[in-house]
Amino acid sequence: MYRFLLTPRWWGINVFVLLAIPFCIFMGSWQLSRFEGRVHDSRAATQQAASDQHETARPLDSMLPVDKATSGRRVTASGHYGTQLLVPGRRLDGRNGFYVLTLLRTGSGKALPVVRGWLPGTADAAKAPAPPSGGVTVTGALQASETPGDNGVSAQGGLPAGQTSAISSASLVNLVPYKLYDAWVTLDKADSGMKAVPATAPDGTGLDLKAFQNLGYTGEWFVFAGFVVFMWFRLVRREAEAARDAALGLVPEEDTPEPVAAG
């Protein structure tokens, strides 16, 4: 009854099924491993952030460049405050507000963007406290330069003078007359009248939309593998039933035209 499985047509179907099932399982397993990796990175980043709050701050230059291992670590730097900018459209504790960003001119000849704190409401230079004068030493969490359009960072252009949408050397290079570090720091304790801005986890370590997309793709690949098996069994069953009916003579005869009577 199943001799039809050896026909050239069914050889093609069988080969396709034998290749498709392991491929779907491999792809589903790979997507699952991506999701599990993101879960692990998220847990590690959370644990790292908790431990970073209590570790001894290290010199800024020893922690550069910023990567997953150094993002969020406590660093210290000394210098003199210079240009001050505002970063509008930043939320904290469920409220809209803005960051107060001040450039710290260090002895290395480069300036370090320092988020001195957050204030509620519309960005207004009159609300932002002036930076301390003279030499200062800052301590805070090291952060990687932001990318406009990612992780909620605005890509808005045409902002008023004295404002920037993203904290990155690429965005600031045309706004300040200094060479810049490709990093920034958010202070452990905000300056007077402002709230401290918590450090964020490095890119690719949070359970964001991409992580759950990996989980969704995992389900899709495994479902497709099951669908391939289901369709193969269904085709085999239909073909076997047709072969059995033919063997029993149950296949309906084709309609033949009735003879035309002679006139």
Backbone as CSV, one residue per row, in Angstrom:
resi,resn,N_x,N_y,N_z,CA_x,CA_y,CA_z,C_x,C_y,C_z
1,MET,0.821,-1.214,0.000,0.000,0.000,0.000,0.858,1.268,0.000
2,TYR,2.057,1.157,0.621,2.906,2.340,0.748,4.063,2.347,-0.251
3,ARG,3.919,1.540,-1.298,4.976,1.506,-2.298,5.103,2.830,-3.035
4,PHE,4.050,3.633,-2.964,4.109,4.945,-3.641,5.187,5.847,-3.034
5,LEU,5.612,5.542,-1.785,6.646,6.354,-1.151,7.984,6.262,-1.886
6,LEU,8.131,5.242,-2.751,9.384,5.052,-3.481,9.360,5.692,-4.861
7,THR,8.266,6.337,-5.189,8.186,6.996,-6.493,9.021,8.277,-6.477
8,PRO,9.467,8.736,-7.637,10.292,9.964,-7.683,9.616,11.162,-7.018
9,ARG,8.316,11.299,-7.225,7.593,12.431,-6.613,7.709,12.397,-5.106
10,TRP,7.505,11.202,-4.522,7.559,11.104,-3.069,8.988,11.134,-2.540
11,TRP,9.937,10.716,-3.348,11.328,10.889,-2.929,11.638,12.371,-2.692
12,GLY,11.154,13.228,-3.595,11.357,14.666,-3.416,10.703,15.193,-2.153
13,ILE,9.462,14.720,-1.912,8.754,15.166,-0.703,9.486,14.700,0.547
14,ASN,9.911,13.435,0.554,10.579,12.885,1.732,11.897,13.598,2.032
15,VAL,12.660,13.871,0.987,13.932,14.572,1.185,13.689,15.960,1.769
16,PHE,12.668,16.656,1.238,12.344,17.982,1.758,11.997,17.918,3.255
17,VAL,11.178,16.931,3.635,10.768,16.800,5.037,11.971,16.494,5.920
18,LEU,12.837,15.574,5.450,14.005,15.188,6.249,14.991,16.338,6.435
19,LEU,15.006,17.266,5.504,15.879,18.437,5.632,15.204,19.565,6.412
20,ALA,13.894,19.723,6.209,13.179,20.844,6.821,13.061,20.700,8.333
21,ILE,12.797,19.483,8.814,12.579,19.302,10.261,13.822,19.641,11.077
22,PRO,15.006,19.071,10.782,16.187,19.456,11.580,16.564,20.924,11.416
23,PHE,16.311,21.470,10.223,16.607,22.894,10.034,15.744,23.755,10.946
24,CYS,14.442,23.448,11.006,13.531,24.218,11.863,13.901,24.063,13.336
25,ILE,14.264,22.834,13.727,14.663,22.604,15.126,15.941,23.368,15.445
26,PHE,16.892,23.372,14.505,18.140,24.118,14.723,17.872,25.608,14.877
27,MET,17.056,26.167,13.976,16.774,27.593,14.035,16.006,27.951,15.308
28,GLY,15.047,27.097,15.703,14.314,27.353,16.934,15.221,27.309,18.148
29,SER,16.136,26.342,18.179,17.079,26.228,19.297,18.024,27.420,19.336
30,TRP,18.433,27.885,18.158,19.330,29.044,18.104,18.629,30.295,18.625
31,GLN,17.371,30.512,18.218,16.627,31.670,18.712,16.405,31.566,20.221
32,LEU,16.155,30.356,20.717,15.975,30.160,22.156,17.261,30.479,22.912
33,SER,18.394,30.086,22.337,19.671,30.389,22.991,19.926,31.893,23.020
34,ARG,19.483,32.602,21.968,19.610,34.060,21.961,18.787,34.668,23.096
35,PHE,17.564,34.179,23.270,16.713,34.684,24.347,17.322,34.374,25.714
36,GLU,17.788,33.153,25.896,18.390,32.783,27.178,19.642,33.611,27.454
37,GLY,20.404,33.914,26.395,21.582,34.762,26.566,21.213,36.161,27.038
38,ARG,20.110,36.698,26.486,19.670,38.026,26.908,19.170,38.000,28.356
39,VAL,18.500,36.919,28.746,18.060,36.795,30.141,19.272,36.769,31.070
40,HIS,20.288,35.997,30.682,21.501,35.923,31.496,22.182,37.288,31.589
41,ASP,22.287,37.988,30.445,22.920,39.309,30.449,22.138,40.289,31.310
42,SER,20.798,40.184,31.277,19.968,41.075,32.078,20.201,40.844,33.569
43,ARG,20.256,39.583,33.966,20.501,39.270,35.372,21.891,39.727,35.799
44,ALA,22.867,39.486,34.918,24.235,39.888,35.233,24.347,41.403,35.353
45,ALA,23.642,42.126,34.455,23.685,43.589,34.507,23.039,44.110,35.773
46,THR,21.935,43.470,36.207,21.268,43.889,37.443,22.166,43.663,38.646
47,GLN,22.814,42.499,38.694,23.724,42.198,39.793,24.927,43.132,39.770
48,GLN,25.413,43.420,38.547,26.562,44.317,38.422,26.214,45.714,38.897
49,ALA,25.000,46.186,38.537,24.581,47.528,38.951,24.489,47.630,40.473
50,ALA,24.003,46.555,41.104,23.892,46.566,42.563,25.269,46.604,43.220
51,SER,26.215,45.848,42.661,27.564,45.826,43.245,28.342,47.095,42.921
52,ASP,28.064,47.687,41.750,28.780,48.903,41.357,28.533,50.047,42.326
53,GLN,27.344,50.085,42.945,27.013,51.184,43.843,27.890,51.204,45.085
54,HIS,28.496,50.062,45.400,29.286,49.973,46.632,30.780,49.822,46.372
55,GLU,31.176,49.711,45.096,32.593,49.535,44.816,33.325,50.874,44.846
56,THR,34.611,50.794,45.018,35.445,51.987,45.031,35.561,52.555,43.626
57,ALA,35.367,53.855,43.508,35.459,54.495,42.197,36.896,54.423,41.683
58,ARG,37.015,54.164,40.378,38.331,54.058,39.765,38.545,55.229,38.807
59,PRO,39.804,55.552,38.508,40.077,56.663,37.590,39.397,56.434,36.236
60,LEU,38.868,57.496,35.656,38.123,57.419,34.410,38.908,56.718,33.310
61,ASP,40.144,57.138,33.074,40.912,56.612,31.940,41.156,55.111,32.046
62,SER,41.158,54.562,33.260,41.406,53.131,33.426,40.201,52.286,33.061
63,MET,39.037,52.912,32.848,37.803,52.184,32.566,37.330,52.375,31.130
64,LEU,38.159,52.986,30.308,37.791,53.223,28.913,38.495,52.229,28.002
65,PRO,37.900,51.901,26.841,36.594,52.357,26.343,35.447,51.665,27.080
66,VAL,34.255,52.244,26.950,33.089,51.705,27.629,32.591,50.467,26.889
67,ASP,32.390,49.378,27.627,31.805,48.165,27.065,30.878,47.559,28.111
68,LYS,30.409,46.341,27.883,29.480,45.713,28.823,30.102,45.523,30.193
69,ALA,31.431,45.331,30.221,32.110,45.092,31.492,32.294,46.371,32.299
70,THR,32.426,47.511,31.629,32.701,48.759,32.348,31.502,49.687,32.453
71,SER,30.474,49.463,31.625,29.290,50.320,31.694,28.634,50.197,33.062
72,GLY,28.357,51.337,33.688,27.739,51.361,35.005,28.728,51.355,36.153
73,ARG,30.013,51.125,35.868,31.013,51.101,36.937,31.281,52.512,37.435
74,ARG,31.622,52.612,38.702,31.871,53.924,39.311,33.268,54.413,38.940
75,VAL,33.312,55.641,38.464,34.584,56.255,38.084,34.683,57.630,38.726
76,THR,35.888,58.139,38.709,36.124,59.480,39.241,36.989,60.265,38.264
77,ALA,36.750,61.563,38.201,37.516,62.438,37.311,37.576,63.830,37.924
78,SER,38.622,64.548,37.615,38.799,65.898,38.159,38.987,66.894,37.033
79,GLY,38.615,68.133,37.315,38.774,69.177,36.324,37.990,70.421,36.692
80,HIS,37.635,71.192,35.668,36.854,72.415,35.853,35.625,72.347,34.947
81,TYR,34.480,72.714,35.482,33.264,72.709,34.670,33.318,73.816,33.630
82,GLY,32.772,73.515,32.447,32.719,74.484,31.361,31.299,74.659,30.853
83,THR,31.101,74.421,29.551,29.798,74.624,28.908,28.720,73.739,29.541
84,GLN,27.529,74.321,29.712,26.398,73.573,30.260,25.283,73.497,29.219
85,LEU,24.703,72.305,29.070,23.633,72.068,28.116,22.461,71.384,28.817
86,LEU,21.325,71.420,28.178,20.138,70.730,28.688,19.763,69.611,27.725
87,VAL,19.271,68.508,28.287,18.828,67.366,27.487,17.338,67.186,27.742
88,PRO,16.483,67.709,26.861,15.032,67.659,27.102,14.438,66.283,26.848
89,GLY,13.188,66.114,27.290,12.445,64.898,26.988,12.915,63.671,27.731
90,ARG,13.409,63.838,28.956,13.868,62.693,29.734,12.923,62.463,30.914
91,ARG,12.479,61.207,31.063,11.545,60.852,32.129,12.275,60.240,33.320
92,LEU,11.761,60.537,34.488,12.298,59.968,35.714,11.148,59.843,36.706
93,ASP,11.004,58.659,37.280,9.914,58.399,38.234,8.553,58.708,37.621
94,GLY,8.416,58.415,36.311,7.136,58.613,35.648,6.802,60.050,35.309
95,ARG,7.749,60.951,35.428,7.502,62.371,35.153,8.422,62.847,34.026
96,ASN,7.928,63.793,33.243,8.731,64.386,32.179,9.648,65.449,32.752
97,GLY,10.813,65.547,32.154,11.757,66.556,32.620,12.961,66.644,31.703
98,PHE,14.080,67.060,32.252,15.290,67.219,31.447,16.530,67.016,32.308
99,TYR,17.606,66.604,31.639,18.895,66.461,32.317,19.653,67.790,32.240
100,VAL,20.454,68.015,33.259,21.402,69.133,33.243,22.784,68.528,32.986
101,LEU,23.314,68.808,31.811,24.565,68.212,31.348,25.655,69.288,31.313
102,THR,26.745,69.039,32.029,27.835,70.007,32.079,29.125,69.331,31.671
103,LEU,29.899,69.998,30.856,31.170,69.457,30.374,32.276,69.715,31.387
104,LEU,32.929,68.636,31.821,34.039,68.742,32.766,35.353,68.727,31.981
105,ARG,36.063,69.816,32.000,37.334,69.927,31.294,38.427,69.331,32.174
106,THR,38.984,68.211,31.734,39.966,67.483,32.532,41.388,67.848,32.128
107,GLY,42.334,67.367,32.918,43.733,67.646,32.637,44.254,66.936,31.407
108,SER,43.510,65.992,30.877,43.948,65.262,29.686,43.762,66.071,28.404
109,GLY,43.053,67.211,28.524,42.753,68.005,27.343,41.408,67.673,26.735
110,LYS,40.739,66.659,27.272,39.407,66.297,26.803,38.357,66.693,27.838
111,ALA,37.124,66.845,27.357,36.022,67.184,28.244,35.124,65.964,28.425
112,LEU,34.645,65.772,29.645,33.780,64.646,29.979,32.363,65.154,30.221
113,PRO,31.380,64.695,29.447,29.994,65.080,29.716,29.545,64.488,31.064
114,VAL,29.040,65.353,31.928,28.608,64.929,33.259,27.142,65.332,33.444
115,VAL,26.276,64.346,33.713,24.882,64.642,34.035,24.823,64.931,35.524
116,ARG,24.633,66.191,35.844,24.651,66.611,37.244,23.325,66.360,37.931
117,GLY,22.260,66.100,37.151,20.973,65.822,37.766,19.831,66.002,36.785
118,TRP,18.627,65.802,37.310,17.388,65.877,36.523,16.435,66.859,37.183
119,LEU,15.699,67.596,36.349,14.689,68.538,36.829,13.374,68.282,36.083
120,PRO,12.238,68.456,36.750,10.955,68.231,36.081,10.564,69.413,35.198
121,GLY,9.645,69.149,34.257,9.106,70.217,33.424,9.838,70.391,32.115
122,THR,9.538,71.516,31.477,10.149,71.851,30.193,11.569,72.352,30.398
123,ALA,12.449,71.957,29.487,13.847,72.378,29.592,13.954,73.894,29.576
124,ASP,14.563,74.445,30.616,14.697,75.894,30.768,16.015,76.172,31.463
125,ALA,16.899,76.890,30.773,18.218,77.165,31.330,18.139,77.934,32.641
126,ALA,17.069,78.725,32.816,16.929,79.503,34.041,16.690,78.610,35.259
127,LYS,16.152,77.412,35.039,15.892,76.488,36.151,17.137,75.718,36.572
128,ALA,18.094,75.572,35.653,19.253,74.722,35.906,20.265,75.427,36.798
129,PRO,20.651,74.811,37.920,21.666,75.427,38.793,22.997,75.570,38.070
130,ALA,23.670,76.651,38.308,24.981,76.867,37.710,25.973,75.866,38.294
131,PRO,26.929,75.411,37.500,27.910,74.443,38.010,28.852,75.103,39.005
132,PRO,29.427,74.316,39.909,30.400,74.863,40.859,31.603,75.456,40.120
133,SER,32.165,76.497,40.664,33.359,77.111,40.070,34.602,76.497,40.696
134,GLY,35.721,76.679,40.027,36.965,76.137,40.544,37.111,74.661,40.238
135,GLY,38.163,74.066,40.786,38.424,72.660,40.554,37.436,71.760,41.282
136,VAL,36.989,70.715,40.611,36.040,69.767,41.213,36.472,68.338,40.879
137,THR,36.054,67.424,41.725,36.229,66.000,41.476,34.853,65.360,41.491
138,VAL,34.512,64.694,40.411,33.183,64.085,40.293,33.301,62.571,40.406
139,THR,32.246,61.969,40.932,32.167,60.508,41.060,30.786,60.063,40.606
140,GLY,30.769,59.089,39.713,29.481,58.623,39.210,29.617,57.389,38.354
141,ALA,28.505,56.989,37.744,28.458,55.781,36.929,28.855,56.091,35.494
142,LEU,29.754,55.287,34.961,30.205,55.451,33.583,29.144,54.933,32.619
143,GLN,28.893,55.684,31.563,27.884,55.311,30.580,28.446,55.465,29.164
144,ALA,27.974,54.596,28.257,28.381,54.684,26.856,27.621,55.801,26.160
145,SER,28.216,56.358,25.132,27.543,57.387,24.340,26.216,56.863,23.819
146,GLU,25.197,57.696,23.861,23.872,57.295,23.409,23.792,57.336,21.881
147,THR,22.862,56.549,21.353,22.590,56.535,19.929,21.185,57.077,19.697
148,PRO,21.039,58.201,18.994,19.701,58.750,18.758,18.778,57.730,18.108
149,GLY,17.576,57.614,18.629,16.600,56.682,18.097,16.585,55.335,18.781
150,ASP,17.570,55.051,19.652,17.632,53.771,20.363,17.313,53.966,21.839
151,ASN,16.634,52.957,22.416,16.356,52.939,23.851,15.693,54.217,24.342
152,GLY,14.792,54.736,23.534,14.039,55.909,23.964,14.769,57.229,23.808
153,VAL,15.988,57.204,23.270,16.743,58.449,23.067,16.180,59.168,21.847
154,SER,15.806,60.413,22.023,15.188,61.173,20.944,16.193,61.455,19.832
155,ALA,15.692,61.434,18.604,16.507,61.805,17.448,16.085,63.181,16.927
156,GLN,15.354,63.913,17.752,14.826,65.211,17.341,15.943,66.194,17.037
157,GLY,15.775,66.915,15.956,16.724,67.953,15.595,16.095,69.328,15.749
158,GLY,16.855,70.346,15.433,16.336,71.699,15.493,16.003,72.183,16.892
159,LEU,16.737,71.701,17.895,16.492,72.138,19.269,17.032,73.548,19.480
160,PRO,16.512,74.246,20.482,17.039,75.584,20.779,18.514,75.529,21.161
161,ALA,19.189,76.655,21.053,20.597,76.724,21.446,20.740,76.319,22.903
162,GLY,21.804,75.567,23.177,22.038,75.136,24.551,21.359,73.835,24.910
163,GLN,20.795,73.128,23.904,20.142,71.846,24.160,20.662,70.790,23.189
164,THR,20.613,69.542,23.628,20.986,68.407,22.793,20.029,67.260,23.075
165,SER,19.730,66.472,22.059,18.788,65.366,22.247,19.463,64.100,22.742
166,ALA,20.751,63.944,22.459,21.476,62.736,22.853,22.797,63.106,23.508
167,ILE,23.211,62.270,24.442,24.493,62.487,25.118,25.522,61.601,24.437
168,SER,26.193,62.152,23.463,27.205,61.406,22.725,28.205,62.379,22.139
169,SER,29.419,61.893,21.946,30.445,62.760,21.376,30.061,63.218,19.981
170,ALA,29.375,62.360,19.221,28.963,62.726,17.863,27.958,63.864,17.875
171,SER,27.079,63.888,18.875,26.071,64.942,18.962,26.632,66.229,19.554
172,LEU,27.619,66.095,20.435,28.134,67.262,21.158,29.290,67.962,20.451
173,VAL,29.916,67.258,19.503,31.132,67.806,18.896,30.891,69.159,18.235
174,ASN,29.677,69.371,17.727,29.379,70.642,17.064,28.792,71.686,18.012
175,LEU,28.633,71.314,19.291,28.017,72.227,20.249,28.993,72.812,21.260
176,VAL,30.127,72.150,21.437,31.098,72.624,22.434,32.477,72.716,21.796
177,PRO,33.322,73.608,22.260,34.640,73.807,21.642,35.732,72.937,22.268
178,TYR,35.398,71.708,22.660,36.367,70.846,23.318,36.482,69.512,22.585
179,LYS,37.622,68.868,22.765,37.719,67.460,22.430,36.954,66.684,23.498
180,LEU,36.322,65.590,23.107,35.404,64.913,24.014,35.766,63.447,24.235
181,TYR,35.471,62.977,25.435,35.513,61.551,25.698,34.293,60.902,25.044
182,ASP,34.479,59.695,24.539,33.357,58.940,23.973,32.676,58.172,25.111
183,ALA,32.163,58.935,26.061,31.518,58.378,27.252,30.918,59.543,28.029
184,TRP,30.135,59.220,29.053,29.628,60.245,29.946,29.406,59.645,31.321
185,VAL,29.166,60.500,32.297,29.024,60.066,33.691,27.772,60.686,34.282
186,THR,27.020,59.882,35.031,25.902,60.414,35.803,26.294,60.371,37.274
187,LEU,26.201,61.497,37.954,26.699,61.613,39.324,25.948,60.702,40.287
188,ASP,26.697,60.177,41.264,26.072,59.384,42.326,25.059,60.220,43.094
189,LYS,25.448,61.451,43.401,24.579,62.380,44.123,24.434,63.642,43.288
190,ALA,23.205,63.945,42.946,22.967,65.124,42.106,23.331,66.394,42.862
191,ASP,23.677,67.421,42.098,23.946,68.713,42.713,22.659,69.288,43.305
192,SER,22.807,70.250,44.135,21.699,70.815,44.908,20.495,71.182,44.032
193,GLY,19.298,70.760,44.492,18.057,71.099,43.804,17.662,70.147,42.698
194,MET,18.478,69.123,42.424,18.189,68.187,41.341,18.163,66.754,41.860
195,LYS,17.596,65.855,41.061,17.565,64.436,41.396,18.623,63.696,40.589
196,ALA,19.268,62.735,41.236,20.292,61.952,40.550,19.659,61.078,39.471
197,VAL,20.346,60.943,38.357,19.880,60.117,37.247,20.506,58.735,37.380
198,PRO,19.691,57.688,37.523,20.268,56.339,37.678,20.949,55.870,36.404
199,ALA,21.968,55.035,36.590,22.667,54.475,35.439,21.763,53.486,34.719
200,THR,21.966,53.351,33.429,21.189,52.396,32.627,22.077,51.220,32.235
201,ALA,21.434,50.086,31.992,22.172,48.894,31.580,22.710,49.087,30.171
202,PRO,23.857,48.476,29.857,24.405,48.611,28.494,23.486,47.993,27.463
203,ASP,23.620,48.439,26.215,22.797,47.921,25.120,22.945,46.407,25.004
204,GLY,21.821,45.760,24.730,21.846,44.320,24.504,21.800,43.472,25.747
205,THR,21.628,44.094,26.944,21.611,43.320,28.172,20.244,43.327,28.843
206,GLY,19.293,44.055,28.308,17.974,44.124,28.929,16.966,43.230,28.228
207,LEU,15.860,42.934,28.919,14.783,42.155,28.312,13.884,43.110,27.536
208,ASP,14.381,43.560,26.389,13.651,44.512,25.577,12.832,43.776,24.516
209,LEU,12.294,44.529,23.573,11.464,43.946,22.522,12.225,42.913,21.708
210,LYS,13.514,43.160,21.460,14.287,42.212,20.668,14.388,40.856,21.362
211,ALA,14.503,40.876,22.707,14.590,39.619,23.439,13.320,38.797,23.253
212,PHE,12.170,39.446,23.355,10.911,38.714,23.214,10.622,38.364,21.755
213,GLN,11.227,39.095,20.825,11.151,38.686,19.425,11.875,37.361,19.231
214,ASN,13.037,37.203,19.882,13.747,35.931,19.810,12.888,34.791,20.335
215,LEU,12.170,35.043,21.443,11.301,34.008,22.001,10.149,33.694,21.045
216,GLY,9.598,34.723,20.410,8.521,34.510,19.447,8.994,33.721,18.236
217,TYR,10.200,34.032,17.741,10.753,33.296,16.606,11.006,31.833,16.969
218,THR,11.388,31.605,18.239,11.586,30.224,18.698,10.303,29.412,18.511
219,GLY,9.189,29.968,18.992,7.906,29.289,18.852,7.513,29.085,17.399
220,GLU,7.773,30.075,16.557,7.411,29.967,15.147,8.169,28.829,14.460
221,TRP,9.466,28.694,14.741,10.247,27.637,14.097,9.794,26.248,14.548
222,PHE,9.511,26.094,15.849,9.064,24.784,16.336,7.668,24.449,15.800
223,VAL,6.801,25.462,15.701,5.474,25.232,15.135,5.589,24.819,13.675
224,PHE,6.488,25.450,12.950,6.661,25.103,11.534,7.179,23.678,11.377
225,ALA,8.082,23.254,12.302,8.566,21.872,12.258,7.410,20.897,12.465
226,GLY,6.543,21.211,13.437,5.378,20.364,13.666,4.422,20.369,12.488
227,PHE,4.284,21.506,11.828,3.400,21.621,10.668,3.907,20.760,9.511
228,VAL,5.227,20.730,9.325,5.804,19.910,8.260,5.490,18.440,8.506
229,VAL,5.663,17.984,9.755,5.363,16.584,10.085,3.878,16.288,9.865
230,PHE,3.027,17.206,10.340,1.584,17.018,10.199,1.179,16.899,8.729
231,MET,1.702,17.790,7.888,1.338,17.775,6.474,1.851,16.513,5.788
232,TRP,3.040,16.023,6.199,3.575,14.801,5.586,2.669,13.605,5.895
233,PHE,2.287,13.471,7.167,1.399,12.369,7.532,0.044,12.491,6.829
234,ARG,-0.431,13.705,6.691,-1.718,13.901,6.031,-1.640,13.502,4.564
235,LEU,-0.558,13.882,3.881,-0.392,13.518,2.471,-0.231,12.006,2.307
236,VAL,0.547,11.403,3.223,0.737,9.948,3.149,-0.594,9.234,3.331
237,ARG,-1.365,9.677,4.320,-2.663,9.029,4.583,-3.597,9.158,3.379
238,ARG,-3.641,10.344,2.782,-4.513,10.549,1.636,-4.083,9.690,0.449
239,GLU,-2.753,9.607,0.248,-2.249,8.810,-0.866,-2.515,7.321,-0.627
240,ALA,-2.354,6.877,0.638,-2.586,5.471,0.959,-4.058,5.111,0.775
241,GLU,-4.942,6.014,1.194,-6.374,5.763,1.029,-6.749,5.692,-0.451
242,ALA,-6.147,6.542,-1.249,-6.424,6.519,-2.682,-5.935,5.218,-3.311
243,ALA,-4.737,4.749,-2.863,-4.197,3.498,-3.399,-5.064,2.316,-2.983
244,ARG,-5.565,2.330,-1.731,-6.442,1.247,-1.266,-7.752,1.229,-2.040
245,ASP,-8.317,2.413,-2.238,-9.579,2.464,-2.990,-9.397,1.971,-4.416
246,ALA,-8.264,2.309,-5.008,-8.004,1.850,-6.373,-7.864,0.335,-6.419
247,ALA,-7.204,-0.234,-5.377,-7.020,-1.685,-5.335,-8.346,-2.408,-5.152
248,LEU,-9.300,-1.801,-4.458,-10.606,-2.410,-4.218,-11.609,-2.087,-5.318
249,GLY,-11.155,-1.311,-6.289,-12.047,-0.950,-7.378,-13.093,0.055,-6.980
250,LEU,-12.787,0.857,-5.952,-13.771,1.830,-5.470,-13.599,3.199,-6.100
251,VAL,-12.622,3.316,-6.953,-12.422,4.609,-7.607,-13.539,4.812,-8.606
252,PRO,-14.299,5.883,-8.513,-15.433,6.088,-9.422,-14.980,6.198,-10.870
253,GLU,-15.763,5.543,-11.755,-15.431,5.606,-13.161,-15.729,6.985,-13.713
254,GLU,-14.971,7.338,-14.682,-15.175,8.644,-15.290,-16.479,8.616,-16.097
255,ASP,-17.185,9.692,-16.033,-18.442,9.769,-16.793,-18.138,9.677,-18.292
256,THR,-18.920,8.837,-18.955,-18.741,8.698,-20.402,-19.975,9.269,-21.076
257,PRO,-19.842,9.916,-22.217,-20.992,10.518,-22.880,-21.946,9.462,-23.414
258,GLU,-23.206,9.717,-23.268,-24.211,8.775,-23.783,-24.179,8.781,-25.330
259,PRO,-24.410,7.584,-25.902,-24.356,7.527,-27.382,-25.496,8.326,-27.985
260,VAL,-25.176,8.942,-29.067,-26.183,9.769,-29.745,-27.029,8.880,-30.669
261,ALA,-28.315,8.932,-30.483,-29.212,8.092,-31.300,-29.166,8.544,-32.754
262,ALA,-29.231,7.527,-33.646,-29.216,7.847,-35.070,-30.491,8.541,-35.466
263,GLY,-30.400,9.540,-36.251,-31.580,10.275,-36.660,-32.355,9.587,-37.746
